[in-house]
Each structure stands twice: as structure tokens, then as C-alpha cells.
């Protein structure tokens, strides 16, 4: 994606949270790929349709994470836990 300060590589992942820390989450996709996502002041967390925070997330939560990759660092812009049906 292109912004005023240049191009940024957008990326996303769907899977289960395997670890939560004060600075981000680790998510494992169904195909076995595991990525660690960092969070910052721009990261939005939504759980069951409502605003949440990293503290509201738990290991085992199914999530969709979208963000940017710079080198080996993935920074989450959105972490969403869908509503249970």
C-alpha cells in the first residue's frame, strides 16, 4: 500500500493465538505457520464485536490479524476475534 511516506507491505493472518504478551501476539495458521505480531498505539483490538485490548485476548482465541511487514517484523493494525455463532 502507498502512503505519504512511501510504500508499505500489507499482510494478514488467520489462525489461533498461541501466546499473548504485553507487546503483541503469536498466531499459528491452520497450515502450521506461526508468526509473532507486535502491537503499538495504532493497533486496534476487537473481540466479539466490541473494543478490547491485548489483555482481553487469550491463547486459543481464533483471530484475524491484519497489518504491515517491514523486514522480519510484523506490526498488527487490527486484531479481531469474531463473534461466536
N, C-alpha and C positions, 0 to 999 in steps of 0.2 A: 504494500500500500504506500502511496506517496503522501507525504505531509510537507509542511513548510520547511522542515529541517532535513528533507531528503526521503529516501525510500526506507521502508521498514518491512521486515519479513513477518507476515501474519501466519500463525499456526494455531491448531486446536487439537484437542484430545478428548475422547470419551472413554470412561472406564471407572474403576473403583479406587477410592483413596486407600493407600496402604500406609501412609504416615502424614501427620499434621504437626507443624512446628509453628513457632511464633513468626517465622519469616516465609512460610509457604506450605505447599502440599506435594506429596509424591503420589502419582496416579499410574495404575497399571491398566493397560488396554486389554481387551479380550484376546488379542494376538500375542500377549506376553510382554509387549514393550512397556517399559517403566520410565517415566520422565519426572523430574523434580521441577516444579514451578515455583518461582519466587513471587512474592506479593509486595506491593508498595502502596503508597497513598492513593493511587488511581485504581487499584483493584476493587471491583465490586463483587460482593458475595450475595447470592440469592439462594434461599433454602425454602422449599415448599411454597414458592410464590411470594415470599417476604424477604425484606432486607435482613442480612445476617452478617457474620464476621468469621474469621478463621477459627475463633474459639467455638463457634457453633457447628463446625464440621467435625466428622468423626471417621475413623478408619472403617472401611466397609461402605461408606456412602457412595452411591453411583453419582457421577458428576460429568458435566461437560465443562471443559476449561478452554477458553479462547484467549489468545494473547499474542505476544511478539517474541521472536527469537533473535538474539544477537550473539553470534559465536555459539558457545555451548550453553548459554543462559536463556532460559525461557521465563518471561515475565507475564504473569496472568493479568489480564484486564477484566475478565469475567470468570467467576467460578459459580456454576449453577447446579443445584441439586433439584431435579424435577419433583413435582408433587407426586405423592404415592397415589396410585389409582385403586 
